[in-house]
Amino acid sequence: AGAACALAAEGAGPGVARRVLPFTAGGFVYLGTVSVLPGLLRHAGPRQALRQLLALLAGLAMMAAI
């Protein structure tokens, strides 16, 4: 739903897209941290869990940089 809203807002003008895209990115971060990450950490050893957490943080840093 977030991606559809972002794509629909892109044609509405530059100001609208600037306000919608952070919510779209936030939705992906929320899904990654609340839904996917606990399942990954539950089935991984400590070293693998640390690598997965670092990969998530690297993804957040890339989104912030872009």
N, CA, C and O atoms as a Tripos MOL2 file, in Angstrom:
@<TRIPOS>MOLECULE
protein
  264   263    66     0     0
PROTEIN
NO_CHARGES

@<TRIPOS>ATOM
      1 N           0.8330   -1.1940    0.0000 N.3       1 ALA1
      2 CA          0.0000    0.0000    0.0000 C.3       1 ALA1
      3 C           0.8740    1.2540    0.0000 C.2       1 ALA1
      4 O           0.5570    2.2350   -0.6720 O.2       1 ALA1
      5 N           1.9830    1.2190    0.7610 N.am      2 GLY2
      6 CA          2.8760    2.3820    0.8130 C.3       2 GLY2
      7 C           3.5240    2.6700   -0.5290 C.2       2 GLY2
      8 O           3.6450    3.8280   -0.9310 O.2       2 GLY2
      9 N           3.9420    1.6140   -1.2260 N.am      3 ALA3
     10 CA          4.5580    1.8050   -2.5410 C.3       3 ALA3
     11 C           3.5410    2.3490   -3.5350 C.2       3 ALA3
     12 O           3.8760    3.1980   -4.3610 O.2       3 ALA3
     13 N           2.3040    1.8710   -3.4640 N.am      4 ALA4
     14 CA          1.2590    2.3650   -4.3630 C.3       4 ALA4
     15 C           0.9730    3.8390   -4.0940 C.2       4 ALA4
     16 O           0.7900    4.6130   -5.0330 O.2       4 ALA4
     17 N           0.9320    4.2350   -2.8260 N.am      5 CYS5
     18 CA          0.7110    5.6510   -2.4830 C.3       5 CYS5
     19 C           1.8650    6.5150   -2.9830 C.2       5 CYS5
     20 O           1.6390    7.6150   -3.4870 O.2       5 CYS5
     21 N           3.0830    6.0330   -2.8500 N.am      6 ALA6
     22 CA          4.2390    6.8040   -3.2980 C.3       6 ALA6
     23 C           4.2130    6.9800   -4.8060 C.2       6 ALA6
     24 O           4.4940    8.0680   -5.3100 O.2       6 ALA6
     25 N           3.8770    5.9200   -5.5300 N.am      7 LEU7
     26 CA          3.8200    6.0150   -6.9830 C.3       7 LEU7
     27 C           2.6790    6.9270   -7.4300 C.2       7 LEU7
     28 O           2.8310    7.6760   -8.3960 O.2       7 LEU7
     29 N           1.5520    6.8740   -6.7470 N.am      8 ALA8
     30 CA          0.4240    7.7430   -7.0920 C.3       8 ALA8
     31 C           0.7410    9.1990   -6.7860 C.2       8 ALA8
     32 O           0.3210   10.0920   -7.5210 O.2       8 ALA8
     33 N           1.4770    9.4450   -5.7060 N.am      9 ALA9
     34 CA          1.7990   10.8140   -5.3040 C.3       9 ALA9
     35 C           2.8660   11.4330   -6.1920 C.2       9 ALA9
     36 O           2.9850   12.6570   -6.2440 O.2       9 ALA9
     37 N           3.6330   10.6240   -6.8850 N.am     10 GLU10
     38 CA          4.7090   11.1650   -7.7180 C.3      10 GLU10
     39 C           4.1620   12.0720   -8.8130 C.2      10 GLU10
     40 O           4.7910   13.0720   -9.1600 O.2      10 GLU10
     41 N           3.0060   11.7350   -9.3560 N.am     11 GLY11
     42 CA          2.4170   12.5510  -10.4020 C.3      11 GLY11
     43 C           1.6910   13.7770   -9.8770 C.2      11 GLY11
     44 O           1.3150   14.6460  -10.6630 O.2      11 GLY11
     45 N           1.4850   13.8690   -8.5710 N.am     12 ALA12
     46 CA          0.7310   14.9770   -7.9880 C.3      12 ALA12
     47 C           1.5740   16.2370   -7.8190 C.2      12 ALA12
     48 O           1.0200   17.3130   -7.5960 O.2      12 ALA12
     49 N           2.8610   16.1360   -7.9150 N.am     13 GLY13
     50 CA          3.7240   17.3000   -7.7720 C.3      13 GLY13
     51 C           4.8970   17.0080   -6.8680 C.2      13 GLY13
     52 O           4.8710   16.0390   -6.1090 O.2      13 GLY13
     53 N           5.9380   17.8410   -6.9370 N.am     14 PRO14
     54 CA          7.1540   17.5580   -6.1670 C.3      14 PRO14
     55 C           6.9510   17.6870   -4.6620 C.2      14 PRO14
     56 O           7.5860   16.9560   -3.9020 O.2      14 PRO14
     57 N           6.0990   18.5780   -4.2140 N.am     15 GLY15
     58 CA          5.8970   18.7540   -2.7750 C.3      15 GLY15
     59 C           5.2130   17.5680   -2.1330 C.2      15 GLY15
     60 O           5.5280   17.1980   -1.0010 O.2      15 GLY15
     61 N           4.2740   16.9670   -2.8550 N.am     16 VAL16
     62 CA          3.5480   15.8220   -2.3160 C.3      16 VAL16
     63 C           4.4640   14.6200   -2.1970 C.2      16 VAL16
     64 O           4.4330   13.9160   -1.1870 O.2      16 VAL16
     65 N           5.2740   14.3770   -3.2070 N.am     17 ALA17
     66 CA          6.1820   13.2280   -3.1740 C.3      17 ALA17
     67 C           7.1850   13.3480   -2.0340 C.2      17 ALA17
     68 O           7.5470   12.3480   -1.4150 O.2      17 ALA17
     69 N           7.6330   14.5660   -1.7550 N.am     18 ARG18
     70 CA          8.5880   14.7540   -0.6590 C.3      18 ARG18
     71 C           7.9870   14.4190    0.6920 C.2      18 ARG18
     72 O           8.7110   14.0280    1.6060 O.2      18 ARG18
     73 N           6.6840   14.5640    0.8370 N.am     19 ARG19
     74 CA          6.0400   14.2480    2.1130 C.3      19 ARG19
     75 C           5.6460   12.7860    2.2080 C.2      19 ARG19
     76 O           5.5490   12.2550    3.3150 O.2      19 ARG19
     77 N           5.4140   12.1150    1.0830 N.am     20 VAL20
     78 CA          4.9570   10.7270    1.1020 C.3      20 VAL20
     79 C           6.1150    9.7330    1.1750 C.2      20 VAL20
     80 O           5.9880    8.6990    1.8310 O.2      20 VAL20
     81 N           7.2230   10.0170    0.5280 N.am     21 LEU21
     82 CA          8.3330    9.0680    0.4740 C.3      21 LEU21
     83 C           8.9080    8.7030    1.8460 C.2      21 LEU21
     84 O           9.2490    7.5370    2.0480 O.2      21 LEU21
     85 N           9.0330    9.6330    2.7990 N.am     22 PRO22
     86 CA          9.5200    9.2020    4.1240 C.3      22 PRO22
     87 C           8.5910    8.2000    4.8020 C.2      22 PRO22
     88 O           9.0590    7.3000    5.4990 O.2      22 PRO22
     89 N           7.2880    8.3430    4.6070 N.am     23 PHE23
     90 CA          6.3580    7.3790    5.1930 C.3      23 PHE23
     91 C           6.4840    6.0190    4.5220 C.2      23 PHE23
     92 O           6.3520    4.9870    5.1790 O.2      23 PHE23
     93 N           6.7360    6.0120    3.2270 N.am     24 THR24
     94 CA          6.9340    4.7610    2.5050 C.3      24 THR24
     95 C           8.1940    4.0610    3.0140 C.2      24 THR24
     96 O           8.1710    2.8610    3.2870 O.2      24 THR24
     97 N           9.2800    4.7990    3.1410 N.am     25 ALA25
     98 CA         10.5250    4.2140    3.6520 C.3      25 ALA25
     99 C          10.3420    3.7450    5.0940 C.2      25 ALA25
    100 O          10.8540    2.6930    5.4790 O.2      25 ALA25
    101 N           9.6240    4.5150    5.8760 N.am     26 GLY26
    102 CA          9.3600    4.1180    7.2590 C.3      26 GLY26
    103 C           8.5680    2.8290    7.3510 C.2      26 GLY26
    104 O           8.7740    2.0370    8.2700 O.2      26 GLY26
    105 N           7.6700    2.6130    6.4130 N.am     27 GLY27
    106 CA          6.9090    1.3630    6.3990 C.3      27 GLY27
    107 C           7.8050    0.1590    6.1750 C.2      27 GLY27
    108 O           7.6280   -0.8810    6.8090 O.2      27 GLY27
    109 N           8.7740    0.3000    5.2660 N.am     28 PHE28
    110 CA          9.7040   -0.7990    5.0310 C.3      28 PHE28
    111 C          10.5990   -1.0410    6.2470 C.2      28 PHE28
    112 O          10.8870   -2.1900    6.5810 O.2      28 PHE28
    113 N          11.0360    0.0120    6.9010 N.am     29 VAL29
    114 CA         11.8610   -0.1370    8.1050 C.3      29 VAL29
    115 C          11.0570   -0.8080    9.2080 C.2      29 VAL29
    116 O          11.5680   -1.6800    9.9100 O.2      29 VAL29
    117 N           9.7900   -0.4010    9.3630 N.am     30 TYR30
    118 CA          8.9270   -1.0090   10.3760 C.3      30 TYR30
    119 C           8.7560   -2.5000   10.1180 C.2      30 TYR30
    120 O           8.8840   -3.3080   11.0390 O.2      30 TYR30
    121 N           8.4710   -2.8680    8.8800 N.am     31 LEU31
    122 CA          8.3130   -4.2850    8.5670 C.3      31 LEU31
    123 C           9.5920   -5.0670    8.8310 C.2      31 LEU31
    124 O           9.5480   -6.1910    9.3320 O.2      31 LEU31
    125 N          10.7220   -4.4750    8.4940 N.am     32 GLY32
    126 CA         11.9880   -5.1630    8.7060 C.3      32 GLY32
    127 C          12.3200   -5.3650   10.1680 C.2      32 GLY32
    128 O          12.8520   -6.4080   10.5490 O.2      32 GLY32
    129 N          12.0110   -4.3770   10.9900 N.am     33 THR33
    130 CA         12.3890   -4.4750   12.3950 C.3      33 THR33
    131 C          11.3730   -5.2360   13.2270 C.2      33 THR33
    132 O          11.7550   -5.9240   14.1740 O.2      33 THR33
    133 N          10.1080   -5.1350   12.9090 N.am     34 VAL34
    134 CA          9.0830   -5.7520   13.7510 C.3      34 VAL34
    135 C           8.6920   -7.1440   13.2730 C.2      34 VAL34
    136 O           8.4440   -8.0280   14.0930 O.2      34 VAL34
    137 N           8.6340   -7.3500   11.9870 N.am     35 SER35
    138 CA          8.1520   -8.6310   11.4680 C.3      35 SER35
    139 C           9.2710   -9.6050   11.1280 C.2      35 SER35
    140 O           9.2300  -10.7620   11.5450 O.2      35 SER35
    141 N          10.2480   -9.1610   10.3930 N.am     36 VAL36
    142 CA         11.2510  -10.0660    9.8400 C.3      36 VAL36
    143 C          12.4120  -10.3060   10.8000 C.2      36 VAL36
    144 O          12.8290  -11.4490   10.9850 O.2      36 VAL36
    145 N          12.9310   -9.2630   11.4050 N.am     37 LEU37
    146 CA         14.1380   -9.3790   12.2240 C.3      37 LEU37
    147 C          14.0000  -10.3500   13.4030 C.2      37 LEU37
    148 O          14.9120  -11.1500   13.6110 O.2      37 LEU37
    149 N          12.9100  -10.3270   14.1870 N.am     38 PRO38
    150 CA         12.8320  -11.2970   15.2950 C.3      38 PRO38
    151 C          12.8830  -12.7560   14.8330 C.2      38 PRO38
    152 O          13.4930  -13.5920   15.5000 O.2      38 PRO38
    153 N          12.2540  -13.0640   13.7090 N.am     39 GLY39
    154 CA         12.3190  -14.4300   13.1910 C.3      39 GLY39
    155 C          13.7150  -14.8140   12.7670 C.2      39 GLY39
    156 O          14.1400  -15.9500   12.9780 O.2      39 GLY39
    157 N          14.4330  -13.8860   12.1720 N.am     40 LEU40
    158 CA         15.8110  -14.1670   11.7690 C.3      40 LEU40
    159 C          16.7040  -14.3700   12.9840 C.2      40 LEU40
    160 O          17.5350  -15.2780   13.0030 O.2      40 LEU40
    161 N          16.5370  -13.5430   13.9800 N.am     41 LEU41
    162 CA         17.3940  -13.6330   15.1580 C.3      41 LEU41
    163 C          17.1030  -14.8820   15.9870 C.2      41 LEU41
    164 O          18.0000  -15.4060   16.6470 O.2      41 LEU41
    165 N          15.8760  -15.3610   15.9610 N.am     42 ARG42
    166 CA         15.5030  -16.5280   16.7490 C.3      42 ARG42
    167 C          16.2010  -17.7890   16.2400 C.2      42 ARG42
    168 O          16.5360  -18.6720   17.0300 O.2      42 ARG42
    169 N          16.4230  -17.8780   14.9350 N.am     43 HIS43
    170 CA         16.9770  -19.0970   14.3440 C.3      43 HIS43
    171 C          18.4500  -18.9660   13.9890 C.2      43 HIS43
    172 O          18.9870  -19.8150   13.2780 O.2      43 HIS43
    173 N          19.0980  -17.9430   14.4590 N.am     44 ALA44
    174 CA         20.5020  -17.7360   14.1050 C.3      44 ALA44
    175 C          21.3630  -17.7620   15.3670 C.2      44 ALA44
    176 O          20.9030  -17.4590   16.4680 O.2      44 ALA44
    177 N          22.6070  -18.1280   15.1700 N.am     45 GLY45
    178 CA         23.5520  -18.0650   16.2680 C.3      45 GLY45
    179 C          23.9430  -16.6170   16.5350 C.2      45 GLY45
    180 O          23.5580  -15.7250   15.7790 O.2      45 GLY45
    181 N          24.7020  -16.3730   17.5980 N.am     46 PRO46
    182 CA         25.0520  -14.9850   17.9510 C.3      46 PRO46
    183 C          25.8370  -14.2630   16.8510 C.2      46 PRO46
    184 O          25.5990  -13.0820   16.5960 O.2      46 PRO46
    185 N          26.7420  -14.9460   16.2200 N.am     47 ARG47
    186 CA         27.5540  -14.3050   15.1690 C.3      47 ARG47
    187 C          26.6880  -13.9650   13.9520 C.2      47 ARG47
    188 O          26.7990  -12.8720   13.3970 O.2      47 ARG47
    189 N          25.8290  -14.8990   13.5400 N.am     48 GLN48
    190 CA         24.9330  -14.6530   12.4120 C.3      48 GLN48
    191 C          23.9200  -13.5550   12.7520 C.2      48 GLN48
    192 O          23.5990  -12.7290   11.8970 O.2      48 GLN48
    193 N          23.4190  -13.5360   13.9770 N.am     49 ALA49
    194 CA         22.4730  -12.5000   14.3990 C.3      49 ALA49
    195 C          23.1290  -11.1230   14.3420 C.2      49 ALA49
    196 O          22.4950  -10.1520   13.9280 O.2      49 ALA49
    197 N          24.3810  -11.0330   14.7510 N.am     50 LEU50
    198 CA         25.0980   -9.7610   14.7000 C.3      50 LEU50
    199 C          25.2780   -9.3070   13.2590 C.2      50 LEU50
    200 O          25.1160   -8.1240   12.9590 O.2      50 LEU50
    201 N          25.6110  -10.2280   12.3660 N.am     51 ARG51
    202 CA         25.7550   -9.8630   10.9510 C.3      51 ARG51
    203 C          24.4390   -9.3770   10.3580 C.2      51 ARG51
    204 O          24.4230   -8.4210    9.5830 O.2      51 ARG51
    205 N          23.3500  -10.0200   10.7130 N.am     52 GLN52
    206 CA         22.0460   -9.6090   10.2020 C.3      52 GLN52
    207 C          21.6590   -8.2320   10.7420 C.2      52 GLN52
    208 O          21.1130   -7.4050   10.0110 O.2      52 GLN52
    209 N          21.9390   -7.9930   12.0080 N.am     53 LEU53
    210 CA         21.6520   -6.6890   12.5950 C.3      53 LEU53
    211 C          22.4990   -5.5980   11.9410 C.2      53 LEU53
    212 O          22.0020   -4.5040   11.6740 O.2      53 LEU53
    213 N          23.7640   -5.8890   11.6860 N.am     54 LEU54
    214 CA         24.6260   -4.9180   11.0050 C.3      54 LEU54
    215 C          24.1530   -4.6530    9.5790 C.2      54 LEU54
    216 O          24.2460   -3.5250    9.0970 O.2      54 LEU54
    217 N          23.6480   -5.6800    8.9040 N.am     55 ALA55
    218 CA         23.1140   -5.4910    7.5490 C.3      55 ALA55
    219 C          21.8830   -4.5970    7.5830 C.2      55 ALA55
    220 O          21.7160   -3.7480    6.7080 O.2      55 ALA55
    221 N          21.0180   -4.7750    8.5790 N.am     56 LEU56
    222 CA         19.8440   -3.9090    8.7180 C.3      56 LEU56
    223 C          20.2700   -2.4810    8.9730 C.2      56 LEU56
    224 O          19.7130   -1.5610    8.3730 O.2      56 LEU56
    225 N          21.2410   -2.2650    9.8430 N.am     57 LEU57
    226 CA         21.7100   -0.9210   10.1340 C.3      57 LEU57
    227 C          22.3800   -0.2910    8.9040 C.2      57 LEU57
    228 O          22.2490    0.9120    8.6780 O.2      57 LEU57
    229 N          23.0900   -1.0930    8.1160 N.am     58 ALA58
    230 CA         23.6870   -0.5750    6.8900 C.3      58 ALA58
    231 C          22.6030   -0.1450    5.9100 C.2      58 ALA58
    232 O          22.7420    0.8780    5.2400 O.2      58 ALA58
    233 N          21.5350   -0.9110    5.8240 N.am     59 GLY59
    234 CA         20.4240   -0.5280    4.9630 C.3      59 GLY59
    235 C          19.7840    0.7800    5.4140 C.2      59 GLY59
    236 O          19.4440    1.6250    4.5860 O.2      59 GLY59
    237 N          19.6190    0.9470    6.7180 N.am     60 LEU60
    238 CA         19.0730    2.2070    7.2410 C.3      60 LEU60
    239 C          20.0000    3.3820    6.9100 C.2      60 LEU60
    240 O          19.5410    4.4630    6.5440 O.2      60 LEU60
    241 N          21.3010    3.1530    7.0450 N.am     61 ALA61
    242 CA         22.2570    4.2220    6.7390 C.3      61 ALA61
    243 C          22.2120    4.5900    5.2560 C.2      61 ALA61
    244 O          22.3190    5.7640    4.9020 O.2      61 ALA61
    245 N          22.0530    3.5870    4.3890 N.am     62 MET62
    246 CA         21.9590    3.8830    2.9540 C.3      62 MET62
    247 C          20.6980    4.6670    2.6410 C.2      62 MET62
    248 O          20.7270    5.5930    1.8300 O.2      62 MET62
    249 N          19.5890    4.3040    3.2750 N.am     63 MET63
    250 CA         18.3450    5.0580    3.0340 C.3      63 MET63
    251 C          18.4870    6.4940    3.5040 C.2      63 MET63
    252 O          18.0050    7.4150    2.8460 O.2      63 MET63
    253 N          19.1490    6.6920    4.6420 N.am     64 ALA64
    254 CA         19.3460    8.0440    5.1480 C.3      64 ALA64
    255 C          20.2610    8.8480    4.2200 C.2      64 ALA64
    256 O          20.0580   10.0460    4.0220 O.2      64 ALA64
    257 N          21.2670    8.1770    3.6550 N.am     65 ALA65
    258 CA         22.1970    8.8690    2.7560 C.3      65 ALA65
    259 C          21.5270    9.2740    1.4560 C.2      65 ALA65
    260 O          21.8190   10.3320    0.8980 O.2      65 ALA65
    261 N          20.6290    8.4310    0.9790 N.am     66 ILE66
    262 CA         19.9490    8.7240   -0.2830 C.3      66 ILE66
    263 C          18.9390    9.8110   -0.0420 C.2      66 ILE66
    264 O          18.2420   10.2230   -0.9700 O.2      66 ILE66
@<TRIPOS>BOND
     1     1     2 1
     2     2     3 1
     3     3     4 2
     4     3     5 am
     5     5     6 1
     6     6     7 1
     7     7     8 2
     8     7     9 am
     9     9    10 1
    10    10    11 1
    11    11    12 2
    12    11    13 am
    13    13    14 1
    14    14    15 1
    15    15    16 2
    16    15    17 am
    17    17    18 1
    18    18    19 1
    19    19    20 2
    20    19    21 am
    21    21    22 1
    22    22    23 1
    23    23    24 2
    24    23    25 am
    25    25    26 1
    26    26    27 1
    27    27    28 2
    28    27    29 am
    29    29    30 1
    30    30    31 1
    31    31    32 2
    32    31    33 am
    33    33    34 1
    34    34    35 1
    35    35    36 2
    36    35    37 am
    37    37    38 1
    38    38    39 1
    39    39    40 2
    40    39    41 am
    41    41    42 1
    42    42    43 1
    43    43    44 2
    44    43    45 am
    45    45    46 1
    46    46    47 1
    47    47    48 2
    48    47    49 am
    49    49    50 1
    50    50    51 1
    51    51    52 2
    52    51    53 am
    53    53    54 1
    54    54    55 1
    55    55    56 2
    56    55    57 am
    57    57    58 1
    58    58    59 1
    59    59    60 2
    60    59    61 am
    61    61    62 1
    62    62    63 1
    63    63    64 2
    64    63    65 am
    65    65    66 1
    66    66    67 1
    67    67    68 2
    68    67    69 am
    69    69    70 1
    70    70    71 1
    71    71    72 2
    72    71    73 am
    73    73    74 1
    74    74    75 1
    75    75    76 2
    76    75    77 am
    77    77    78 1
    78    78    79 1
    79    79    80 2
    80    79    81 am
    81    81    82 1
    82    82    83 1
    83    83    84 2
    84    83    85 am
    85    85    86 1
    86    86    87 1
    87    87    88 2
    88    87    89 am
    89    89    90 1
    90    90    91 1
    91    91    92 2
    92    91    93 am
    93    93    94 1
    94    94    95 1
    95    95    96 2
    96    95    97 am
    97    97    98 1
    98    98    99 1
    99    99   100 2
   100    99   101 am
   101   101   102 1
   102   102   103 1
   103   103   104 2
   104   103   105 am
   105   105   106 1
   106   106   107 1
   107   107   108 2
   108   107   109 am
   109   109   110 1
   110   110   111 1
   111   111   112 2
   112   111   113 am
   113   113   114 1
   114   114   115 1
   115   115   116 2
   116   115   117 am
   117   117   118 1
   118   118   119 1
   119   119   120 2
   120   119   121 am
   121   121   122 1
   122   122   123 1
   123   123   124 2
   124   123   125 am
   125   125   126 1
   126   126   127 1
   127   127   128 2
   128   127   129 am
   129   129   130 1
   130   130   131 1
   131   131   132 2
   132   131   133 am
   133   133   134 1
   134   134   135 1
   135   135   136 2
   136   135   137 am
   137   137   138 1
   138   138   139 1
   139   139   140 2
   140   139   141 am
   141   141   142 1
   142   142   143 1
   143   143   144 2
   144   143   145 am
   145   145   146 1
   146   146   147 1
   147   147   148 2
   148   147   149 am
   149   149   150 1
   150   150   151 1
   151   151   152 2
   152   151   153 am
   153   153   154 1
   154   154   155 1
   155   155   156 2
   156   155   157 am
   157   157   158 1
   158   158   159 1
   159   159   160 2
   160   159   161 am
   161   161   162 1
   162   162   163 1
   163   163   164 2
   164   163   165 am
   165   165   166 1
   166   166   167 1
   167   167   168 2
   168   167   169 am
   169   169   170 1
   170   170   171 1
   171   171   172 2
   172   171   173 am
   173   173   174 1
   174   174   175 1
   175   175   176 2
   176   175   177 am
   177   177   178 1
   178   178   179 1
   179   179   180 2
   180   179   181 am
   181   181   182 1
   182   182   183 1
   183   183   184 2
   184   183   185 am
   185   185   186 1
   186   186   187 1
   187   187   188 2
   188   187   189 am
   189   189   190 1
   190   190   191 1
   191   191   192 2
   192   191   193 am
   193   193   194 1
   194   194   195 1
   195   195   196 2
   196   195   197 am
   197   197   198 1
   198   198   199 1
   199   199   200 2
   200   199   201 am
   201   201   202 1
   202   202   203 1
   203   203   204 2
   204   203   205 am
   205   205   206 1
   206   206   207 1
   207   207   208 2
   208   207   209 am
   209   209   210 1
   210   210   211 1
   211   211   212 2
   212   211   213 am
   213   213   214 1
   214   214   215 1
   215   215   216 2
   216   215   217 am
   217   217   218 1
   218   218   219 1
   219   219   220 2
   220   219   221 am
   221   221   222 1
   222   222   223 1
   223   223   224 2
   224   223   225 am
   225   225   226 1
   226   226   227 1
   227   227   228 2
   228   227   229 am
   229   229   230 1
   230   230   231 1
   231   231   232 2
   232   231   233 am
   233   233   234 1
   234   234   235 1
   235   235   236 2
   236   235   237 am
   237   237   238 1
   238   238   239 1
   239   239   240 2
   240   239   241 am
   241   241   242 1
   242   242   243 1
   243   243   244 2
   244   243   245 am
   245   245   246 1
   246   246   247 1
   247   247   248 2
   248   247   249 am
   249   249   250 1
   250   250   251 1
   251   251   252 2
   252   251   253 am
   253   253   254 1
   254   254   255 1
   255   255   256 2
   256   255   257 am
   257   257   258 1
   258   258   259 1
   259   259   260 2
   260   259   261 am
   261   261   262 1
   262   262   263 1
   263   263   264 2
@<TRIPOS>SUBSTRUCTURE
     1 ALA1         2 RESIDUE 1 A ALA
     2 GLY2         6 RESIDUE 1 A GLY
     3 ALA3        10 RESIDUE 1 A ALA
     4 ALA4        14 RESIDUE 1 A ALA
     5 CYS5        18 RESIDUE 1 A CYS
     6 ALA6        22 RESIDUE 1 A ALA
     7 LEU7        26 RESIDUE 1 A LEU
     8 ALA8        30 RESIDUE 1 A ALA
     9 ALA9        34 RESIDUE 1 A ALA
    10 GLU10       38 RESIDUE 1 A GLU
    11 GLY11       42 RESIDUE 1 A GLY
    12 ALA12       46 RESIDUE 1 A ALA
    13 GLY13       50 RESIDUE 1 A GLY
    14 PRO14       54 RESIDUE 1 A PRO
    15 GLY15       58 RESIDUE 1 A GLY
    16 VAL16       62 RESIDUE 1 A VAL
    17 ALA17       66 RESIDUE 1 A ALA
    18 ARG18       70 RESIDUE 1 A ARG
    19 ARG19       74 RESIDUE 1 A ARG
    20 VAL20       78 RESIDUE 1 A VAL
    21 LEU21       82 RESIDUE 1 A LEU
    22 PRO22       86 RESIDUE 1 A PRO
    23 PHE23       90 RESIDUE 1 A PHE
    24 THR24       94 RESIDUE 1 A THR
    25 ALA25       98 RESIDUE 1 A ALA
    26 GLY26      102 RESIDUE 1 A GLY
    27 GLY27      106 RESIDUE 1 A GLY
    28 PHE28      110 RESIDUE 1 A PHE
    29 VAL29      114 RESIDUE 1 A VAL
    30 TYR30      118 RESIDUE 1 A TYR
    31 LEU31      122 RESIDUE 1 A LEU
    32 GLY32      126 RESIDUE 1 A GLY
    33 THR33      130 RESIDUE 1 A THR
    34 VAL34      134 RESIDUE 1 A VAL
    35 SER35      138 RESIDUE 1 A SER
    36 VAL36      142 RESIDUE 1 A VAL
    37 LEU37      146 RESIDUE 1 A LEU
    38 PRO38      150 RESIDUE 1 A PRO
    39 GLY39      154 RESIDUE 1 A GLY
    40 LEU40      158 RESIDUE 1 A LEU
    41 LEU41      162 RESIDUE 1 A LEU
    42 ARG42      166 RESIDUE 1 A ARG
    43 HIS43      170 RESIDUE 1 A HIS
    44 ALA44      174 RESIDUE 1 A ALA
    45 GLY45      178 RESIDUE 1 A GLY
    46 PRO46      182 RESIDUE 1 A PRO
    47 ARG47      186 RESIDUE 1 A ARG
    48 GLN48      190 RESIDUE 1 A GLN
    49 ALA49      194 RESIDUE 1 A ALA
    50 LEU50      198 RESIDUE 1 A LEU
    51 ARG51      202 RESIDUE 1 A ARG
    52 GLN52      206 RESIDUE 1 A GLN
    53 LEU53      210 RESIDUE 1 A LEU
    54 LEU54      214 RESIDUE 1 A LEU
    55 ALA55      218 RESIDUE 1 A ALA
    56 LEU56      222 RESIDUE 1 A LEU
    57 LEU57      226 RESIDUE 1 A LEU
    58 ALA58      230 RESIDUE 1 A ALA
    59 GLY59      234 RESIDUE 1 A GLY
    60 LEU60      238 RESIDUE 1 A LEU
    61 ALA61      242 RESIDUE 1 A ALA
    62 MET62      246 RESIDUE 1 A MET
    63 MET63      250 RESIDUE 1 A MET
    64 ALA64      254 RESIDUE 1 A ALA
    65 ALA65      258 RESIDUE 1 A ALA
    66 ILE66      262 RESIDUE 1 A ILE
